[in-house]
């Protein structure tokens, strides 16, 4: 993922689009679960999740969008994490770490310019965290079928 853009640029974007695209069914499943307990939170979480996918794909090819993608992802993670921690729609053990990831993501986005962080390095790290979080979510959903 870190060096893919230089070695296989055609496949790189295809894999990025596939990875983000596979989050859409997850958003749909989460929307149904979350709507049952909190309609407003479900709408915000689904909207922010969809924006995360759209801006995430764009930021993968245009590093000027990394800060926006991080902010949107932070909003998505905060909304879903808070709802999970409060309602138990998804196991609560995933809600609190999701809220922590949201705070870290928003702080990284806000601090990236003043601290002169490399957006490509930051973006690579964030996609790795997103992948790990998605695996934890898959485990949680599998356990609560």
C-alpha positions as CSV (number, residue, x, y, z in Angstrom):
1,X,0.0,0.0,0.0
2,X,2.8,2.4,0.9
3,X,4.7,1.9,-2.4
4,X,2.0,0.6,-4.6
5,X,1.3,3.8,-6.4
6,X,4.8,3.8,-7.9
7,X,5.1,0.1,-8.8
8,X,1.6,-0.7,-10.1
9,X,-0.4,2.6,-10.6
10,X,-3.2,1.0,-12.6
11,X,-3.8,-1.7,-10.0
12,X,-3.3,0.7,-7.1
13,X,-6.4,2.7,-7.8
14,X,-8.5,-0.4,-8.6
15,X,-7.6,-1.9,-5.2
16,X,-8.3,1.4,-3.4
17,X,-11.7,1.7,-5.1
18,X,-12.5,-2.0,-4.4
19,X,-11.5,-1.6,-0.7
20,X,-13.6,1.5,-0.2
21,X,-16.5,0.1,-2.3
22,X,-16.7,-2.9,-0.1
23,X,-17.5,-0.6,2.8
24,X,-20.9,0.2,1.2
25,X,-22.6,-3.1,2.2
26,X,-21.2,-2.6,5.7
27,X,-22.8,0.9,5.8
28,X,-26.1,-0.5,4.7
29,X,-26.1,-3.2,7.4
30,X,-25.1,-0.8,10.1
31,X,-27.8,1.7,9.0
32,X,-30.5,-0.9,9.5
33,X,-29.1,-1.8,13.0
34,X,-28.7,1.8,14.0
35,X,-32.0,3.0,12.7
36,X,-33.7,0.7,15.2
37,X,-32.4,2.6,18.1
38,X,-31.6,6.1,17.0
39,X,-32.8,7.4,13.6
40,X,-30.9,10.7,13.6
41,X,-27.6,9.0,14.5
42,X,-28.2,6.4,11.8
43,X,-28.7,9.1,9.2
44,X,-25.6,11.0,10.2
45,X,-23.5,7.9,10.5
46,X,-24.6,6.6,7.0
47,X,-24.0,10.1,5.4
48,X,-20.6,10.5,7.0
49,X,-19.7,6.9,6.1
50,X,-20.7,7.5,2.5
51,X,-18.7,10.7,2.4
52,X,-15.7,8.8,4.0
53,X,-15.8,6.4,1.0
54,X,-16.2,9.1,-1.6
55,X,-13.6,11.5,-0.2
56,X,-11.3,8.6,0.7
57,X,-11.1,7.4,-2.9
58,X,-10.4,10.9,-4.1
59,X,-7.8,11.5,-1.4
60,X,-6.0,8.3,-2.5
61,X,-5.1,10.0,-5.8
62,X,-5.0,13.6,-4.7
63,X,-3.1,14.3,-1.5
64,X,-4.7,17.8,-1.2
65,X,-7.9,16.1,0.0
66,X,-6.2,14.1,2.8
67,X,-7.2,16.6,5.5
68,X,-10.8,16.6,4.4
69,X,-10.9,12.8,4.2
70,X,-9.5,12.6,7.7
71,X,-12.1,15.0,9.1
72,X,-15.0,13.2,7.5
73,X,-13.7,9.9,8.7
74,X,-13.4,11.3,12.2
75,X,-17.0,12.5,12.1
76,X,-18.1,9.0,10.9
77,X,-16.1,7.2,13.6
78,X,-17.3,9.6,16.4
79,X,-20.9,9.2,15.4
80,X,-20.8,5.5,15.1
81,X,-18.6,5.0,18.2
82,X,-20.8,7.2,20.4
83,X,-23.9,5.4,19.2
84,X,-22.4,2.0,19.8
85,X,-21.1,2.9,23.2
86,X,-24.5,4.3,24.3
87,X,-26.9,1.8,22.8
88,X,-25.0,-1.5,22.3
89,X,-26.2,-1.8,18.7
90,X,-22.7,-3.2,18.0
91,X,-20.8,-4.5,21.0
92,X,-19.8,-1.7,23.3
93,X,-16.2,-2.9,23.4
94,X,-15.9,-1.5,19.8
95,X,-17.7,1.8,20.5
96,X,-15.1,3.3,22.8
97,X,-12.0,2.5,20.7
98,X,-13.9,3.8,17.7
99,X,-14.5,7.1,19.5
100,X,-10.8,7.2,20.4
101,X,-9.9,6.6,16.8
102,X,-12.2,9.5,15.8
103,X,-10.4,11.9,18.2
104,X,-7.0,10.8,16.9
105,X,-8.1,11.2,13.3
106,X,-9.5,14.7,13.8
107,X,-6.4,15.7,15.8
108,X,-4.2,14.3,13.0
109,X,-6.2,16.3,10.4
110,X,-6.1,19.5,12.3
111,X,-2.4,19.2,13.4
112,X,-1.1,18.0,10.0
113,X,-0.6,21.5,8.5
114,X,1.0,23.3,11.6
115,X,3.2,20.3,12.3
116,X,4.2,20.0,8.6
117,X,3.2,16.2,8.5
118,X,3.6,14.4,5.2
119,X,0.1,13.8,4.0
120,X,1.0,10.7,2.1
121,X,2.6,9.1,5.2
122,X,-0.4,10.2,7.3
123,X,-2.9,8.9,4.8
124,X,-1.1,5.5,4.5
125,X,-1.2,5.1,8.3
126,X,-4.9,6.0,8.4
127,X,-5.8,3.5,5.7
128,X,-4.0,0.8,7.7
129,X,-6.0,1.8,10.8
130,X,-9.2,1.7,8.8
131,X,-8.4,-1.8,7.6
132,X,-7.7,-3.0,11.2
133,X,-10.9,-1.3,12.4
134,X,-12.9,-2.9,9.6
135,X,-11.6,-6.3,10.6
136,X,-12.6,-5.7,14.2
137,X,-16.0,-4.6,13.0
138,X,-16.4,-7.7,10.9
139,X,-15.5,-9.8,13.9
140,X,-18.1,-8.0,16.1
141,X,-20.8,-8.3,13.5
142,X,-20.0,-12.0,12.9
143,X,-20.3,-12.6,16.7
144,X,-23.7,-10.9,16.9
145,X,-25.5,-12.3,13.8
